[in-house]
Amino acid sequence: MNLVWRGPVTDPSGYAAGGRALLRGLVEEGARVRLEPNLWNSRDGVDAAGRRALIDLTRTDLPEVDASVQHTIGRLFDPYVAGCVRVGRTTSETDRVPADWVARCDALDEVWVPTDTARDALVAAGVGPGRVAVVPEPLELDRLDPAAPPLDIPGAHGTVFLAAFDWSLAKGWDVLLGAWCEAFSAADDVTLVLKTWGTGRGIGTAEIQDELLAGLARQGRDPAAMADLVIVEDLLGPADVSRLYAAAAAVVAPGRVEGWSRVPLEAMAMGRPVIATAWPGTPGVGSAGWPLGADLVPVSAAGVAESPSFAGRCWAEPRPADLVAALRDVHDGPGEARARGAAALAQAARHDHRAIARIALERLEALARRPRTVAAVEHDLPRVVIEGCLSGVSSLAGVNRELARALLRRGGLDLALVDTDGVGLDAAAPGMDVVAAAARRLLPGGPEVVVRQVQPPTFNRPARGRLVQVLHWEFGPLPPDWVRMIDESADEVWVASTYVRDWMIDSGVDRGRLVVLPLGVDPGRFRPDVPPADLADAAPGLRFLFVGGLHARKGVDLLLDAYERAFRRSDDVTLVIKDFGPLGPYPPGRLDERVRAMAASTAGPRVLHLSAPIAEDAMPGLYTACHCLVHPCRGEAYGLTIAEAMACGLPVVVPDRGAARDFTDPSTAFLVPSRQVELPFGEASSYRMDRNPVVHEVDPADLAAAMRAVHDDQVAANVIGARASAAIRTGHTWDRTAAVAAERLAVLTGRVAAGLSAA
């Protein structure tokens, strides 16, 4: 069977882990699979070898597609995928799914869920019962070693209980703490090990510890009187995952919601008994552990505040008395705990990845025998789908949102959006109502053109219609696989700058396929008279601003070197660094540590580090609160933050090479001399290269001189900022972007002959 698989596969989420397991099983059972990965967050759940194997799957050539499986959240299902059979694989965490899932589920041939409870939730929301099937969750059992030696956990002693979850009320951490304090005291030889993280909420270990102590205080508990508790925050490799489970006498999972509780199932596969909420996502605990009774109740206000999509739904409230009793049973009866662990091991064997893959293939073969119908087209407007992430802080999401808004303002298209992002759309946010509405739309007859802007890019042909690939590349020569796949699949390639276009031509891409789609700003939002954000006394004096990820490609190291060279603590300046924080597209690294250290130092020039999320409509106020943007990037496909700052009247300090030269010149920006640099790497962004990647780099001394020039003559700098604002706000807008896109779409759909204006 020729199969396309779409979904997250690289991050540590349960969705990605389950996807990797079933992908592997399908391949080992003989399916020919092409992977179309969705990138949900930057944290790696695979090692280098695993990543290479997944990349290889993206290169699988499928002349024909028998079936497509989308493993993602129900509202993200793409109804326009290729294949005679189209399946969605998802789950539900509460008693029902959001209403916007229903149309997407009903547009597919079948929806697979891992449990009967999840099936009931979809049906309760209105999904046709004959369209939902239970396909259990797979595990790569051979990658767990029940004989692994226990992991050495400093501070752990006696009977060790393990709880592993993303820190949220949905996982019942408050219930666990209360029961722990009730079951044991400081005199007991027991330890609770919390393997926890806060990426779902954008918080770190320090914030988790603060919330833990505040939770104990609300319950009237004395931390000094409680039994020992240890937090493990490191991201563990596969071998250490087995050792972590091996260190525990039992695993505790008192979650209020679970689509499928992967941690208890892995614990069972390690021969460990589990203490878990009996509803909804942890089937088969029974003799394998201690199921906790639970009551179905409305999600609390605090739970809704953490997860707004839970509003109006119910979750399972575990009974604390059951949890206290189970904890005591494990400690007091180690023999019984070991017996239940042996039963758990036998139950987990049913979830071997190859066994579940066989079930999946049988379902696909049965579905292939069903007849399909095609909806009729109701009108003759060009039918267009924009496919890509729509929410979150990434530049790709911002471009997709703004392009969609501008095209909808312009009219003349039947436009729908296919979201690929795991972050929910907030229709109440400014300007998001039209985006959310377009994401709910289904196009009868399917699209005539798919405009795809996803990361990492996928080059498969759509089921019907023409394909536009919107590609961004910051490293000069293209990966040779990109050139080949563009030639094989894309009708057009849209790039944001002449810089990227020229490198694509140099790399062998047909010039006739390439269109420069310049990006822009919303002049109604980004303007010099926006009330500035209140930075109070944290950023006195002249404020230099950097906005972006703390990544070497952005030149943050060059900026920090130059800032320390140009200024002292006695200078009346502050460098304001606004990054994306834990929810951003870039994993933390050494530059994060350096920025935090500089912000905490009282010896060097002042640094204000802002990493908390800022609402989209609040960003203009951050620009106008500062006096100059410094962006010494080594590589950009466009440079949106540069254009936004210019529109707000800021002078910008940028390299004299690269994509931003499309909208900067010596009269509108401080251009810093740069040199072209070849990187001695055989890969760029995990793609194999046949030529060295190319970037451009400024000298920190030249950058420091430009920053001093801004500081020493602020009147002249402000004149440059005013000219920059006028240039950007009149000539570089999203409406201009939409005009270029609409013209190309008219040509691609045959409404206008090539070379003629669509206006």
N, C-alpha and C positions, 0 to 999 in steps of 0.2 A: 504494500500500500504506500502511495506517495502522500506524505502528510506534512502540512505546515503547522508549526507550533509557535504561538505568540504568547508572550508573558514575561514577567521578571524572572531572572535565573541567577543573577550574580550576587545579590545582596543577602543578608542573613535572615530575611523574613521567612515565615512559614510558607507563604505562597512560592517564593523562590526555591526553597528546599524541596517542597513537594513537586514543583515543576521539574527540577533537575532529576529527581528520582524517576518520575514517570517518563521523561525524555529518554533517560538511559534505558529503562525497561523496553520502551517501544523500539529503540534501535537494536537492542539485543534480541528482540523477538522478530526482527527482520523487516521492520518498517523503514522506509527511506524518508528521512525527516530533514526538513529545512527549518532552522530556528530563526524567528524574528523577535529578538529580545526587546523588552521594555526596561528602561532604566528607572527604577523607583527611588533609589538613593545611592550615595557614593560609597557606602561601607561594603567591603568585600566579604562575601561568605564562601568564596572559593579560593583555592591556591592558584599559583601561576599555571600549573599543568591543567587544572580544571578549566581555567579561563581560556586557554588555548584550544582545548577540546570543544568548548562551546562556540568559540569563534569559527572553528572548522565547520561546525554544523550550520552556521549562517551562510556558508559557501556551497551547500548542497544544491546541485542543479536538478530541478524538477520540471521536465518538459510539460507534464500535466499534473494537476493537483487533484487527488481523490477526496481529500478531507482537510479541513482546517479546525484546529482546536485552539481556543483562546482561554488561557488560564489567568483570570484576572477578576477584578470587581465587576459585578453585573452591569453597572451603568457604563462601563468602559467597553462592553462588547461592540465590535465593529460588524454591522449587518452586511457589509459589502465585501467581505473577504472572499478569496477564491475557494474553489472546491465544490464538488457535487454534494458534499456533506459539510455542514457548518455547526460546530459544537462549541458551547461555552462551558468552562469549568470554573466553579465558584463555590462560595459557601455563605452562610448567614450566621452572624454572631448572636442575634437576638431572636425574638419571637416572630418577627417578620422583616422583610427587606424593604428598603425605600421604594416609593412609588415609581421613581424614574428608572428602576431596574426592569419593570414589567415589559415595556415595549421592546427593549433591547433583547430580553430573554425570548419573547415571543417571535422575534424576527429570525431566530436561529432554528435549526432542526431539532436540537436537544440541548438541555442544560444538565451537566453532571455536578452533583454535590456529594460530599463524603458521608453524610449521615441522614437517617430518616428525619431527624429534627430539622435539618437544613431544608430538606425537601418540603416539609410541612410549612416552613416559613415562606418559601417562594410561592407555594400554592395559596397560602393565606393572603398574600399580597395581590394575587390575581393572575399569576403565571399558570398557563394551562397544565393540569396535572399530567396529561399524557406527554408533556414536553420535558418532564423532569425525571432523571434517573439517578440512582445511587451508585456511584463508583468509588469504592473506599480509597482512603489516602495511602500512598505507597511510602515505603521506607527502604533506604539502601542498607539492608541489614548487615551486609558484608563489610560496611565501613564503621560498624560499631563492634567493639571487642569486649564481650562479657568477662573475659579473663584479664582485662587490662589492670595494671596495678593502680591503686588509688592515687589521685592527684594530691600532692602535698599542699594543704591549704593552711597558711599560717593562722594560728589562733583557734583552729577547729579541734575539738576533742570529744570524746565520749560518743554518744549516739548522734550522728550527723544527719540532719534533714536538709534537703536541697530544694529551693524554690527558684525557678528561672523564668523571668517574664519581663516584658516591657513595662516600665513603672507607670501604672495608671490604676484608677479605682476599678476599672473594668476587670482587672486581674485579681482584685480582692486583697491587695496588700494590707489594707486596714483591718480586714477580718483576720488575716494571718497573724498580724502583730498582737491583736487582742487575745486570740486563742493561745498564742505562744506564751504571753504573760500569764494567762490563766492556768495553762498546763504545767509550766515549769517556773522555777525561781533560780536565782543566781547560785544556789547550792547544788543544783542538779548538774550531772555530768552529760550535758547535751549542748549542741551547737546548731543554730539555724544559719545556713549559708545562703545568702541572697546573690544569685547571679542575675544582675539586673542592669538595665540600660534605659535611657530616656529619650531615644531618638524620635519616637513617635510624637513626643511633646516638645522636642527641642531643648531638653535640659540635660545637665551633666550630673556626675556623682555628688558634687557638693550640694546641688539643689535637692537631689534625692535624699541625702542625709538630713537636710533641713526639714523636708516634708515628713520624713520618718519621725523625727523628734517632735514635730508639731502634732503629728497623729497620736503619738504616745501621750502628749500633754492633754489633748482633747479627751482621751480615754481615762485620764487620771492615773496614768501609769508612771512609775519611777524607773527611769532607765538603769539606775544603779542596782535595782532589785531584780531586773529581768535576767533570764538565762542568756548565755552568750550568743551574739549575732555577728556574723562576718559578711562583708560585702565584697564580691569579686566582680571587678569591672572590665577585666581584660577580654578582648575578643580571642577566643581559643581556637586553635587548629583542630582538625579532625581527631588526632590521637588524644589530645588533651580533653576533648569533649567526652570520650569514653572514660577517661580517667576521672573526670569530674563526677560523672554518674557513679563510678565505682567507689568513690569516696563517701557516698551517701548510703545510709540504712534505708531511707525511703525518700521519695520525691513528693512534694506538696504543691498542689495546684488548685487553690480555692477560688478560681475565677468566677466572675459573674456572667461573663460572655466568653464563648469560644466557638469559632467556626469549626475548627478541628484542633484539639489540643495536642500539638506535636511533641511537646516536652514529655508529658506522661507516656505517650506511645514509645518514644525513644528510651525512656526509663524502663518500660516493660521489656523492650528488646535487650536491655542490659541486665535483665533479671532482677530489677528493683521493684518493690511494691509501690503503689501510688496512692496518695490521699488526694482525691479530686472531686470536684462538684459533679454530681451525677448527670446534670443537664447543662448545656445541650451537646457540647462538642467532645466529650470524653467517653465514648461508648466502650463497653466491655471491661469496666473496672472490676465489678463483681468480686470473684475470688482472687483477682490479681491485686487487690488492695482494699482500700476503705472508701467506698462511695459516700459522699456527703449529701445528706438530704438538702433540698433547696426549695425555696418558695418563689414562684413567678410573681414579680412585683414591678411597678413602673420604674424606669430608670430614674435615679435621683437627680436633683438639680445639679449637684456637683459633678455627677457623671455626664450630664448633658453639657455642662460647661467645658469639660475635657473633650467630649466627642459630640458635637452638635447634631450629628446625624442620628444619634440615639433618641432624640426628642420624640415623645409620643409612643415610645416602644417599651417593651418589658425585658428585664433580664432576670437571671436566677440568683437569688440571695441565699448564699450557703448558710446553713445553720451552725452557729458558733459552737454549740454544745457537741455536735457531731465531730467537729474538727478537734476540739479539746480531747475528746475521748480517743480519737484515732491517733493523735500524737502520743498520748500516754500508752496506748496499746503497743505501738512500735517500740517505745523505750522499754516498757516492762516485759514485753514478750518477743525478744529477738528471734527465737525459733519460729514463731508464727509468721513474723515478718519475712524470714527467709523462705518459708513455704509458699507464701503468697507471691514472693518474687519469682519462684520457680514456675508457678502457674502463669505469671505475667509473661515470662519468656516464651512459653508455648503459644499464648494468644497472639503475641506480636509477630510470630512467624507467618501468620496469615497475610501480613501486609508487605511481603517481599515485593520489590519493585517489578520483577518480571511477572509475578502472578497477577498483580493489578494491571500491568500492561496488557496481558492476555484478555482480561475482562474488557478493557477499553477497546481493543481491536475487534472483539466480538460485537460490541455495541456499534462501532463504525461500519462494520460489514453489514449489519442488519439495517442500519439507517440508509446505506447506499441503495437498498432495494426499494425505498419509498419514493413515490413520485413527487416532483417539485413544481411549483407554479411561479410565474414571474408577474409582478404587479404592473399594471398599465400606467403609462405616463399621462399626467393630467394636463400639462401645458408645455409651452415650448421655450421657457426660459432656460438658459444654460444651467445644467445640474452639476454642482461642484461640491466636493467634500474636501475640507481641510482636516488632515489627520496629524495629530501630535499632542503634546502636553499642553494643557490650558490653564493650569493652576500652579501655584508655587512661585518661587522667586527666581527661577532660572531665566536666562535671557530668551531661550527658545519659547518658553511659555508666554513671556511677555510679547514676543513677536507674533505668535499665533493669535493671542487675544486681540492685539491692536490691528492686525491685518483683517481679522474677522469683523471687528467693529467698523473699520473703515469701509469694507466691502458692503456690509449691511447698510451703512449710511448711504452709500452710493446707489444701491439698488441694482436691478437688472439681472440678478442671479438668483437661482434657487439654491441657497447655500445651507449646508449642514456641516456639523463638526463631529469628529470622532476623537474623543479624549483618550489619551494613553497614559495619563498620570494617576498614580495611586492616591493623590491628595484630592479631597472632595471640592467641588465647585460651590462657592458661597454666592448664591444669586443675589443676596442682599448687599454685597459689596458694591461700591460705586462702579457703574459700567458693566457689571457682571451679569445683569439680568438678561441682556440680549445674547451674551455668550452662552449662558446656561440654557436659554430657550433654543438656540441653534444646535446645542449639543444633544438636546432631546429629540430633535427632528429626525425623521426617516424620509429618504427620498424615494418615492415610487419609481420603480424601474432602475434604481441605482444611479450612480454618478456618471457623467460623461467625462469628467476630469477629476482625478484625485491629486490634490496638492499635499505632498507628504513632507513634514518637517519633524523628524523624530531623532532621538539620540539614544543609542547608536543608530545610524541610518540603516534602513532595510531597502533593498533594491528589487523586491519581487514585483511583478506586474499585478495590477489590480484585477479583480474578477472580470470587470468590464470597464471600458473607457480608457482614457489616456492618462499617463503618469507624469506629473511634474515633481521632481526631487528638489527640495530647497536644501542646499548643502552649505555648511560653514566649515572652513578648514583654515587652520592658523599656522601650518608648518611648511608652507611653500609647496614643493612637489607633492602630488597626490599619491596615496597608496595605489600600487598597480591594480589591486583588486577593484578599487573604486572606478578606475578608468574602464576596466573591462565590463563591470556591471552597469555603468552608465551607458556604455555602447549597446549592451544587450537589452536594457529595460526602459530607459528614460526617454520620453518624448522631448522633454525640455529639462534643463537644470537652471534653477534660479539661484543666483548668488548675490550677496549684499554689497559687494564692492568690486571695483575694477581690479583691485589688488588680487583678490581671489580668482576672478575671471582669468587674469593673465597667467597665473600659475597653473590653472586648469588647462589652458591652451598649451602652455609649455609642457604639460604632462601628457598631452596627447588627446585630450577631450575635443571632440568635433566643435569648432567655433559656432557652427550653425545651431547647436543645441543650447547654447549658453545665453542667458538673459540676465542682465544686472537689474535686480529688484532692490533699489536703494531703500534702506529703512528710514525711520524718521521719528518725530516727536509729535505729541499732541500739544499744539500751541495754546490751547485753552487751559492746560494744566501746567505746562512748563513755561513760565514767564517770569520776568524779573520782579514783578510786584507781588508775588506770592508771599504771604506772611511767613517769616522765618520760624523754624523750630526753635524752641527754647533750650539752648545748650547750657544755660545758667553759667555758673562759675567754673564748670568743668573744662571749658575751652576758651580761655581768655586770649585777647590779642587777635592778630591776623590768623585766620583759620585756613590752612591747607586741607583739602579733602581728597581722600581716596575711596572709591566705591568699587567693590568687586571681591572675588575670591582671593584668599591668601595663598596664591599659587605662583610658582616661578614664572609661568607664562605671562602673568600680569605684571611682572617686574617689581613685585613688592620688595624684594631684597635690595634692588637698586634704589628704590625710593627711600628705604630706611637708611641705607648707607649715605645717600645724598643729604637727607634731613639731618643726620648727626654731623655731617661735614659742614653744613651750611649754618647751623644754629646752635646756640647754647641755652642752658636753662634760663639765663638772664634775659634772653630775647623774648619779646612780647609776641610769641607765636604759639600755635597748637596745631599738630597734625591730627586730624580727625579721620580715623579709619573705620569705614562701615563695611563689614563683611557679612556673610550670610549665616554664620553660626552653624549649629549642629544640623539644621534642616536644609542647609545649602547643598549645591551640587558638587562641592569640593571636599574631599576628606581632610581632616586636620593633619598638620605636619609641623615641621620645625619652624616655619614662618609664623604659625599661630603662637608658638611658644615665645618667639622673639618679640612679637607684637605685645603679648601679655606682659612680658618682662619690661619692655620699654614703657608701657602704660603705668606699670607699678613703680617704676624708678623715680626717685626724686633728684637724681644726679644729672640725667640727660635732658634734652629738650622735651617739652610736654607732648604727650600722646594721649588722645581720648579714643578708646576702643569701643565701638558700638557693634555688638553682635546679635542683639535681640531683633526679632523680625519687626520690620516697619511696614505699615499698610501701604498699598500701592499709591493711594491718594495723598500720603504724607511725605513721599519722597521729594517732591518739589520744594517743600519747606526745609528739608535738610540741605539741599543745594543753596537756597537763598540765605541760609544761616551761615554759610561759609563764604570765603572770599576768592578762592582759586582751587580748581581741580588739578591734581597731578596724577597722570596715568601713564607711567613709563613702560607700557606693555611691550613684551617681546613679540607677541603675535595676537592679532585680533582679526575676526572676519568682517567686523564693521566698527564697533566701539560705541554702543548705545549710550553708555553713561557719559561719554565725552559729549555727544550731541545734546543729551538732556541738560548737562551742566551749562553748556554754551547757551542753550535756549533760555536758561534762567539768568543769564547775564554774567556768568563767571568766566574770567580768562582761564584758559586751560594750558597746561604744560604737557606736551606729548612729543613722541619721536617724530622726526621728519620723514620717516618711511612708514609704509603700511597702509591699512585700509582707511584709516581716518583722514588720509590726504584727500579723499574724495570730498570732504566737507571742511577741511581746514587749510589755511594758507598763512603766510607771515602777517597778514593784516587782521586775522581773526584768532590767532593762537601763538603761543610761545613754542616754536618748533626746535627741539633739541637734536643736535647732530647724532646720527646713529650709524652703525655699520652692520652689514649683513653677516650673519654667523651660521655656519653649518654645524649642526649638532652631530656628534659621533655616535649616533644610535641607529640600530637596524630596525627599530620600531618607533612609531609615534601614535599615542592614544591607543595602544595595543594593536595597531595595524602594521603589518610587515611593509617595509619600504625597500625599493630598489635603488633609491638615492638618499643621501643624508637629508634629514629634515632641515629646513631653513627658517631662521627667525632673524629679527633685527634687535640690536642692543645699544642702549645709550651708555655713556661713561658717567658714573656717579658724580664726577667733578663737574661735567657739563650740566648735569641735572641740578646740582647744587647751585651753580651759577644762575640758572634760569629762575630757581626759586628765590634766590637773593634779589634778582632783578625785580620780581613781583613785589617782594617785601620793601625794597628801597624806593620804588616809584609806583605807589599804589594808584595814583591818578592816571598814569599812562596805562597801567594794567586794566583799570576800569574802562578806559576808552576801548581797549581791545575786546573786553567782555561785552560792551554794548554793541560793537560791530558784529561780534559773534552771534549775539542773540537775534539781531535783525536778520542775519543771513540764514540761520537755522529755522527760525519761526516763519519765514516766508518761503523758503525754498526746499526745506527738508522735513516734510510733514507726512503723517500716515495717509492723508488723503492723496498725496502724490504717489505714495507706494501703491495704494489701491487702484489708482488710475493706470499705472503700468501693469499691475496684475490683471485688471479687467480687460485691458487690450489684448494681452496674451491669451486669456481664457476665451475671449471671443474668437481669436484665430484658431485655437485648439479645438473648439467646438464647431468650427465651420460657419460661425455667424458673420465673420468678417474675413476677407481674404488676407493672406500674409502681406505685411508691409503697409496696410491701411490702418488708420486710426479707428479705435472702437468707439470714440466719443461721438 
